[in-house]
Amino acid sequence: MAMTDTEFHQLADDMFQAIENAIETAIDEQDADLDIDASGNVLQLEFVDGSKIVINKQEPLHEIWVATRFGGYHFGFVEGKWMDGRNGGEFMLFVQESIERQGGIKLSF
């Protein structure tokens, strides 16, 4: 059964909130320097070196797209998880690794 737009937004919003919560915890615990800008369908993370990770909802495709300084990735919802269409990686693990790689900040979800 196909996902509705409402279901897509609920799943994506829950995930965005989990990322924001983990970052706020890391900022408090690690004295990390990371700016979060959540606006509409976009969650933008800016690191102290000026680099960014941009996570956005692609509603027509029911995908989450992520742009890091290492490349762009597309995640679709498959069997209860957000998975990368190219390499099969799981979204939350990918975000966690990307934030550590790009900004040296360790998150835990």
C-alpha beads as a LAMMPS data file, in Angstrom:
LAMMPS data file: protein, C-alpha beads

109 atoms
108 bonds

1 atom types
1 bond types

-500.0 500.0 xlo xhi
-500.0 500.0 ylo yhi
-500.0 500.0 zlo zhi

Masses

1 110.0

Atoms # bond

1 1 1 0.000 0.000 0.000
2 1 1 1.354 3.425 -0.950
3 1 1 2.240 5.954 1.725
4 1 1 0.012 9.028 1.943
5 1 1 1.437 12.549 2.043
6 1 1 0.219 12.839 5.653
7 1 1 2.030 9.644 6.659
8 1 1 5.172 10.805 4.871
9 1 1 5.201 14.144 6.686
10 1 1 4.556 12.528 10.072
11 1 1 7.412 10.054 9.624
12 1 1 9.788 12.741 8.325
13 1 1 8.829 15.241 11.043
14 1 1 9.419 12.632 13.759
15 1 1 12.841 11.934 12.296
16 1 1 13.717 15.639 12.019
17 1 1 12.709 16.094 15.670
18 1 1 14.892 13.150 16.750
19 1 1 17.862 14.701 14.929
20 1 1 17.260 18.104 16.530
21 1 1 16.953 16.545 20.004
22 1 1 20.178 14.552 19.562
23 1 1 22.033 17.661 18.361
24 1 1 20.787 19.748 21.289
25 1 1 21.973 17.020 23.674
26 1 1 25.383 16.914 21.942
27 1 1 25.674 20.707 22.130
28 1 1 25.021 20.565 25.878
29 1 1 27.206 17.531 26.630
30 1 1 30.106 18.131 24.219
31 1 1 30.010 21.926 24.055
32 1 1 29.598 21.382 20.323
33 1 1 29.299 24.322 17.956
34 1 1 26.544 23.533 15.474
35 1 1 23.684 25.707 14.260
36 1 1 20.309 24.183 13.418
37 1 1 17.842 25.876 11.104
38 1 1 14.526 24.081 10.667
39 1 1 12.287 25.778 8.152
40 1 1 9.407 24.132 6.329
41 1 1 10.629 21.004 4.577
42 1 1 14.322 21.691 5.248
43 1 1 16.604 20.972 8.197
44 1 1 19.942 22.712 7.757
45 1 1 22.950 22.057 9.982
46 1 1 25.871 24.478 9.863
47 1 1 29.227 23.615 11.377
48 1 1 31.888 25.887 12.832
49 1 1 33.933 25.645 9.595
50 1 1 30.959 26.989 7.607
51 1 1 30.157 23.669 5.945
52 1 1 26.558 22.442 5.963
53 1 1 24.447 19.342 5.890
54 1 1 21.036 19.961 4.354
55 1 1 18.210 17.477 4.885
56 1 1 14.990 18.066 3.001
57 1 1 11.676 16.384 2.391
58 1 1 10.820 15.602 -1.218
59 1 1 7.059 15.226 -0.842
60 1 1 6.219 14.275 -4.464
61 1 1 8.659 11.354 -4.260
62 1 1 8.117 10.561 -0.558
63 1 1 11.877 10.696 -0.104
64 1 1 14.324 12.425 2.204
65 1 1 17.314 13.982 0.452
66 1 1 20.576 14.728 2.240
67 1 1 23.398 16.916 0.949
68 1 1 26.749 16.763 2.731
69 1 1 30.103 18.043 1.600
70 1 1 30.819 14.445 0.581
71 1 1 27.825 14.067 -1.754
72 1 1 24.071 13.878 -2.112
73 1 1 21.884 10.969 -1.005
74 1 1 18.227 9.972 -1.433
75 1 1 16.369 7.920 1.170
76 1 1 13.052 6.163 0.672
77 1 1 10.883 4.472 3.288
78 1 1 11.296 0.699 2.894
79 1 1 9.972 -1.925 5.312
80 1 1 9.785 0.500 8.223
81 1 1 13.148 2.246 7.695
82 1 1 14.514 5.139 5.639
83 1 1 17.036 3.523 3.288
84 1 1 19.464 4.949 0.714
85 1 1 18.351 3.919 -2.758
86 1 1 21.924 3.538 -4.028
87 1 1 23.888 1.810 -1.289
88 1 1 21.166 0.544 1.061
89 1 1 22.441 2.507 4.073
90 1 1 20.014 3.446 6.851
91 1 1 19.204 7.168 7.231
92 1 1 19.748 7.772 10.955
93 1 1 23.080 5.933 10.967
94 1 1 24.124 7.876 7.872
95 1 1 23.224 11.219 9.491
96 1 1 25.043 10.258 12.687
97 1 1 28.194 9.293 10.748
98 1 1 28.000 12.364 8.490
99 1 1 27.753 14.790 11.418
100 1 1 30.724 13.141 13.111
101 1 1 32.740 13.067 9.877
102 1 1 31.934 16.634 8.878
103 1 1 31.844 18.322 12.277
104 1 1 33.475 15.964 14.768
105 1 1 30.262 15.802 16.816
106 1 1 29.054 12.451 18.133
107 1 1 25.292 11.998 18.270
108 1 1 23.328 9.240 19.914
109 1 1 19.730 8.471 19.006

Bonds

1 1 1 2
2 1 2 3
3 1 3 4
4 1 4 5
5 1 5 6
6 1 6 7
7 1 7 8
8 1 8 9
9 1 9 10
10 1 10 11
11 1 11 12
12 1 12 13
13 1 13 14
14 1 14 15
15 1 15 16
16 1 16 17
17 1 17 18
18 1 18 19
19 1 19 20
20 1 20 21
21 1 21 22
22 1 22 23
23 1 23 24
24 1 24 25
25 1 25 26
26 1 26 27
27 1 27 28
28 1 28 29
29 1 29 30
30 1 30 31
31 1 31 32
32 1 32 33
33 1 33 34
34 1 34 35
35 1 35 36
36 1 36 37
37 1 37 38
38 1 38 39
39 1 39 40
40 1 40 41
41 1 41 42
42 1 42 43
43 1 43 44
44 1 44 45
45 1 45 46
46 1 46 47
47 1 47 48
48 1 48 49
49 1 49 50
50 1 50 51
51 1 51 52
52 1 52 53
53 1 53 54
54 1 54 55
55 1 55 56
56 1 56 57
57 1 57 58
58 1 58 59
59 1 59 60
60 1 60 61
61 1 61 62
62 1 62 63
63 1 63 64
64 1 64 65
65 1 65 66
66 1 66 67
67 1 67 68
68 1 68 69
69 1 69 70
70 1 70 71
71 1 71 72
72 1 72 73
73 1 73 74
74 1 74 75
75 1 75 76
76 1 76 77
77 1 77 78
78 1 78 79
79 1 79 80
80 1 80 81
81 1 81 82
82 1 82 83
83 1 83 84
84 1 84 85
85 1 85 86
86 1 86 87
87 1 87 88
88 1 88 89
89 1 89 90
90 1 90 91
91 1 91 92
92 1 92 93
93 1 93 94
94 1 94 95
95 1 95 96
96 1 96 97
97 1 97 98
98 1 98 99
99 1 99 100
100 1 100 101
101 1 101 102
102 1 102 103
103 1 103 104
104 1 104 105
105 1 105 106
106 1 106 107
107 1 107 108
108 1 108 109
